[in-house]
């Protein structure tokens, strides 16, 4: 019979693969940005939220905070590197005002993580206390990461267009949330369960929205057609 630890490791490895796919899912978006030399209406918020989330989870999984969490560290460390690359590309092709916004948010995130690390390591002297302190923050910001595409969902409903809500990012987010929720439930870890369970729900809602609007004519196109008719 397969032990709980073995099952958890297997699910964790699968979760690493799916998470890697999630981190790679924005590649088509950034290839488009690279080719067009402009970020258009794409938002940096999901990538900034993911970067902060990865930093906190890497800290959570370190041996002196929450031992035996190497799979959490490896995938989030990989995500940290990839999100850094995405934000670099985004920064290069953003207008000046948006660049300033990205720098401010990124600086705030780095300062926040540094303060968290200093406070946790100097005030909490047991694994349980350190895991609790960092875990609560991971729940909060992990939820923010998964909820960050809600702005894109609002835009989809308003414009009846899925152009700026990439399908593969939503699909990978759904699978990722589902897998890591399973991982956390095998050997219960509430800090991993909550954000990833919500992530699975948000991902499902995004996919549902995509199905509803992928065949619709965008509002902008309808307005352009009306203008052409009026001018004819």
SULBEL-V518993 format. One record per residue. N is the residue number from 1. BURIAL is b if it has 16 or more other C-alpha atoms within 10 Angstrom, else e. D_CENTER is the distance of its C-alpha to the mean C-alpha in whole Angstrom. Layout:
N_BURIAL_D_CENTER, N_BURIAL_D_CENTER
This chain:
1_e_35, 2_e_32, 3_e_31, 4_e_28, 5_e_27, 6_e_27, 7_e_25, 8_b_23, 9_b_22, 10_e_23, 11_b_20, 12_b_18, 13_b_19, 14_b_18, 15_b_14, 16_b_14, 17_e_15, 18_b_13, 19_b_10, 20_b_12, 21_b_12, 22_b_8, 23_b_8, 24_b_11, 25_b_11, 26_b_10, 27_e_14, 28_e_16, 29_b_15, 30_b_15, 31_e_19, 32_e_19, 33_b_19, 34_e_21, 35_e_24, 36_e_24, 37_e_24, 38_b_22, 39_b_18, 40_e_20, 41_e_18, 42_b_15, 43_b_13, 44_b_11, 45_b_9, 46_b_6, 47_b_6, 48_b_8, 49_b_6, 50_b_4, 51_b_8, 52_b_9, 53_b_7, 54_b_9, 55_b_12, 56_b_13, 57_b_12, 58_b_14, 59_b_17, 60_b_17, 61_b_18, 62_b_20, 63_e_24, 64_e_25, 65_b_23, 66_b_22, 67_e_24, 68_e_24, 69_b_20, 70_e_20, 71_b_17, 72_b_15, 73_b_16, 74_e_16, 75_b_13, 76_b_11, 77_b_13, 78_b_13, 79_b_9, 80_b_11, 81_e_13, 82_b_12, 83_b_9, 84_e_13, 85_e_14, 86_b_12, 87_b_13, 88_e_16, 89_b_17, 90_b_16, 91_b_18, 92_e_21, 93_b_21, 94_b_20, 95_e_23, 96_e_25, 97_e_23, 98_b_20, 99_e_20, 100_e_22, 101_e_19, 102_b_16, 103_e_19, 104_e_19, 105_e_16, 106_b_15, 107_e_18, 108_e_18, 109_b_15, 110_e_17, 111_e_20, 112_e_18, 113_e_17, 114_e_21, 115_e_22, 116_b_20, 117_b_21, 118_e_25, 119_e_25, 120_b_24, 121_e_26, 122_e_29, 123_e_29, 124_e_28, 125_e_31, 126_e_30, 127_e_27, 128_e_26, 129_e_26, 130_b_24, 131_b_21, 132_b_22, 133_b_21, 134_b_18, 135_b_17, 136_e_17, 137_b_15, 138_b_12, 139_b_13, 140_e_13, 141_b_10, 142_b_8, 143_b_9, 144_b_8, 145_b_5, 146_b_6, 147_b_8, 148_b_7, 149_b_9, 150_b_12, 151_e_13, 152_b_13, 153_b_15, 154_e_17, 155_b_18, 156_b_19, 157_e_21, 158_e_23, 159_b_23, 160_b_23, 161_b_21, 162_b_18, 163_b_19, 164_e_16, 165_b_13, 166_b_13, 167_b_14, 168_b_13, 169_b_9, 170_b_10, 171_b_12, 172_b_10, 173_b_7, 174_b_11, 175_b_12, 176_b_10, 177_b_10, 178_b_14, 179_b_15, 180_b_13, 181_b_15, 182_b_18, 183_b_18, 184_b_18, 185_e_21, 186_e_23, 187_e_24, 188_e_22, 189_e_20, 190_e_19, 191_b_16, 192_b_14, 193_b_16, 194_b_15, 195_b_11, 196_b_11, 197_b_14, 198_b_12, 199_b_9, 200_b_12, 201_b_14, 202_b_11, 203_b_11, 204_b_14, 205_b_15, 206_b_13, 207_b_15, 208_e_18, 209_b_18, 210_b_18, 211_e_21, 212_e_23, 213_b_22, 214_e_22, 215_e_26, 216_e_27, 217_e_28, 218_b_26, 219_e_28, 220_e_28, 221_e_30, 222_e_32, 223_e_33, 224_e_34, 225_e_36, 226_e_38, 227_e_39, 228_e_40, 229_e_42, 230_e_44, 231_e_44, 232_e_46
